[in-house]
Amino acid sequence: MADAPDVELLVCTTCRMGQPVPEGETCLGAQLHDAIAAEDLPEGVTLKGVECFSNCDEGCSVALRGGDARWSYVYGRLTPEDVGIVLDGVARYRATPDGLVPWRERPQHFRKNCIARIPPLAPKEAAE
């Protein structure tokens, strides 16, 4: 899908899932980021680690965004074992022109764990 807009997959690398991180161990958010980085990302998807989505007690969080004309999403309650769910969700997101994946077509985890849905910066052009 070379003509689809590029998408950013942002992963909170400081997430601890509300738990203390023993000294010398990597927090779960960084583990999730590293697990995703070890996989082949869908074409047109860029992975970026970011610090703190302020969703600390609700599991690891990721955000999907793709330009000024797309809806953005934040999903939570993820673990490093959920890489397949994240990759499936971001591929479905990228395949849409506006970021709106029909609810039934989203991975089940994304259906139940949407933390925020953020409207596009650029409104749709009015129909003529």
C-alpha positions as a Markdown table, in Angstrom:
| # | Residue | x | y | z |
|---|---|---|---|---|
| 1 | Met | 0.0 | 0.0 | 0.0 |
| 2 | Ala | 2.6 | 2.5 | -1.2 |
| 3 | Asp | 0.1 | 5.3 | -1.7 |
| 4 | Ala | -1.2 | 5.3 | 2.0 |
| 5 | Pro | 0.1 | 8.1 | 4.2 |
| 6 | Asp | 3.0 | 7.4 | 6.5 |
| 7 | Val | 2.1 | 6.5 | 10.1 |
| 8 | Glu | 4.0 | 6.9 | 13.4 |
| 9 | Leu | 3.7 | 4.3 | 16.1 |
| 10 | Leu | 4.7 | 5.9 | 19.3 |
| 11 | Val | 5.5 | 3.7 | 22.3 |
| 12 | Cys | 5.8 | 4.9 | 25.8 |
| 13 | Thr | 9.3 | 3.7 | 26.9 |
| 14 | Thr | 8.9 | 4.8 | 30.5 |
| 15 | Cys | 5.8 | 2.8 | 31.4 |
| 16 | Arg | 6.0 | 0.6 | 34.5 |
| 17 | Met | 2.4 | -0.5 | 34.5 |
| 18 | Gly | 2.0 | 1.1 | 37.9 |
| 19 | Gln | 4.7 | -1.2 | 39.4 |
| 20 | Pro | 8.2 | -0.5 | 40.7 |
| 21 | Val | 11.0 | -1.5 | 38.4 |
| 22 | Pro | 13.8 | -3.3 | 40.2 |
| 23 | Glu | 17.2 | -1.6 | 39.9 |
| 24 | Gly | 19.0 | -2.8 | 36.8 |
| 25 | Glu | 15.8 | -4.1 | 35.0 |
| 26 | Thr | 14.2 | -2.6 | 32.0 |
| 27 | Cys | 10.7 | -1.2 | 32.5 |
| 28 | Leu | 7.9 | -2.9 | 30.5 |
| 29 | Gly | 7.3 | 0.1 | 28.2 |
| 30 | Ala | 10.9 | -0.1 | 27.0 |
| 31 | Gln | 10.5 | -3.9 | 26.7 |
| 32 | Leu | 7.5 | -3.4 | 24.5 |
| 33 | His | 9.3 | -0.9 | 22.3 |
| 34 | Asp | 12.3 | -3.2 | 21.9 |
| 35 | Ala | 10.0 | -6.2 | 21.1 |
| 36 | Ile | 8.3 | -4.1 | 18.4 |
| 37 | Ala | 11.6 | -2.8 | 17.0 |
| 38 | Ala | 12.8 | -6.5 | 16.6 |
| 39 | Glu | 9.9 | -7.2 | 14.2 |
| 40 | Asp | 9.3 | -6.1 | 10.6 |
| 41 | Leu | 7.1 | -3.1 | 10.7 |
| 42 | Pro | 4.4 | -2.6 | 8.1 |
| 43 | Glu | 5.5 | -0.5 | 5.1 |
| 44 | Gly | 5.2 | 3.2 | 5.8 |
| 45 | Val | 5.2 | 2.8 | 9.6 |
| 46 | Thr | 7.8 | 4.5 | 11.7 |
| 47 | Leu | 8.4 | 3.4 | 15.3 |
| 48 | Lys | 9.3 | 6.1 | 17.9 |
| 49 | Gly | 10.0 | 5.8 | 21.6 |
| 50 | Val | 8.6 | 8.6 | 23.7 |
| 51 | Glu | 8.6 | 9.4 | 27.4 |
| 52 | Cys | 5.4 | 9.1 | 29.4 |
| 53 | Phe | 1.9 | 9.3 | 28.1 |
| 54 | Ser | 0.6 | 9.8 | 31.7 |
| 55 | Asn | -1.3 | 6.5 | 31.6 |
| 56 | Cys | 1.0 | 4.8 | 34.0 |
| 57 | Asp | -1.4 | 2.6 | 35.9 |
| 58 | Glu | -3.2 | 1.3 | 32.8 |
| 59 | Gly | -0.4 | -0.8 | 31.3 |
| 60 | Cys | 1.9 | 0.1 | 28.5 |
| 61 | Ser | 0.6 | 2.6 | 26.0 |
| 62 | Val | 1.0 | 3.2 | 22.3 |
| 63 | Ala | -0.2 | 6.0 | 20.1 |
| 64 | Leu | -1.0 | 5.9 | 16.3 |
| 65 | Arg | -0.9 | 9.1 | 14.3 |
| 66 | Gly | -0.6 | 9.9 | 10.6 |
| 67 | Gly | -0.6 | 13.4 | 9.5 |
| 68 | Asp | -2.9 | 16.4 | 9.9 |
| 69 | Ala | -6.0 | 14.8 | 8.2 |
| 70 | Arg | -6.1 | 11.6 | 10.3 |
| 71 | Trp | -7.6 | 10.7 | 13.7 |
| 72 | Ser | -5.0 | 9.7 | 16.3 |
| 73 | Tyr | -5.4 | 7.0 | 18.9 |
| 74 | Val | -3.9 | 6.1 | 22.2 |
| 75 | Tyr | -4.2 | 2.5 | 23.3 |
| 76 | Gly | -3.3 | 1.1 | 26.7 |
| 77 | Arg | -3.1 | -2.1 | 28.9 |
| 78 | Leu | -0.5 | -3.6 | 26.5 |
| 79 | Thr | 2.4 | -5.8 | 27.5 |
| 80 | Pro | 5.6 | -6.8 | 25.7 |
| 81 | Glu | 3.8 | -10.0 | 24.7 |
| 82 | Asp | 1.2 | -7.9 | 22.7 |
| 83 | Val | 3.5 | -7.1 | 19.7 |
| 84 | Gly | 1.3 | -8.9 | 17.2 |
| 85 | Ile | -1.8 | -7.0 | 18.4 |
| 86 | Val | 0.1 | -3.7 | 18.0 |
| 87 | Leu | 1.4 | -4.5 | 14.6 |
| 88 | Asp | -2.0 | -5.7 | 13.4 |
| 89 | Gly | -3.6 | -2.5 | 14.7 |
| 90 | Val | -1.1 | -0.2 | 13.1 |
| 91 | Ala | -1.4 | -1.9 | 9.8 |
| 92 | Arg | -5.2 | -1.6 | 9.8 |
| 93 | Tyr | -4.8 | 2.1 | 10.8 |
| 94 | Arg | -2.4 | 2.8 | 8.0 |
| 95 | Ala | -4.8 | 1.2 | 5.5 |
| 96 | Thr | -7.4 | 3.8 | 6.1 |
| 97 | Pro | -7.4 | 7.3 | 4.6 |
| 98 | Asp | -8.6 | 9.0 | 7.8 |
| 99 | Gly | -7.4 | 6.7 | 10.6 |
| 100 | Leu | -10.9 | 5.5 | 11.3 |
| 101 | Val | -10.7 | 1.7 | 11.4 |
| 102 | Pro | -14.3 | 0.3 | 11.8 |
| 103 | Trp | -14.7 | -0.9 | 15.3 |
| 104 | Arg | -15.4 | -4.5 | 14.4 |
| 105 | Glu | -12.2 | -4.6 | 12.2 |
| 106 | Arg | -9.9 | -3.4 | 15.1 |
| 107 | Pro | -8.0 | -6.0 | 17.0 |
| 108 | Gln | -10.1 | -7.0 | 20.0 |
| 109 | His | -7.6 | -5.5 | 22.5 |
| 110 | Phe | -7.8 | -2.2 | 20.7 |
| 111 | Arg | -11.7 | -2.3 | 20.9 |
| 112 | Lys | -11.6 | -2.6 | 24.7 |
| 113 | Asn | -8.5 | -0.5 | 25.5 |
| 114 | Cys | -8.8 | 2.8 | 23.7 |
| 115 | Ile | -7.5 | 5.5 | 26.0 |
| 116 | Ala | -8.1 | 8.5 | 23.7 |
| 117 | Arg | -9.2 | 9.3 | 20.2 |
| 118 | Ile | -7.9 | 12.6 | 19.0 |
| 119 | Pro | -9.5 | 14.4 | 16.0 |
| 120 | Pro | -7.4 | 15.5 | 13.0 |
| 121 | Leu | -5.7 | 18.9 | 13.0 |
| 122 | Ala | -7.0 | 19.6 | 9.5 |
| 123 | Pro | -10.8 | 19.3 | 9.1 |
| 124 | Lys | -12.2 | 17.4 | 6.1 |
| 125 | Glu | -12.9 | 19.6 | 3.1 |
| 126 | Ala | -16.6 | 20.4 | 2.9 |
| 127 | Ala | -18.4 | 18.4 | 0.3 |
| 128 | Glu | -19.2 | 20.4 | -2.8 |
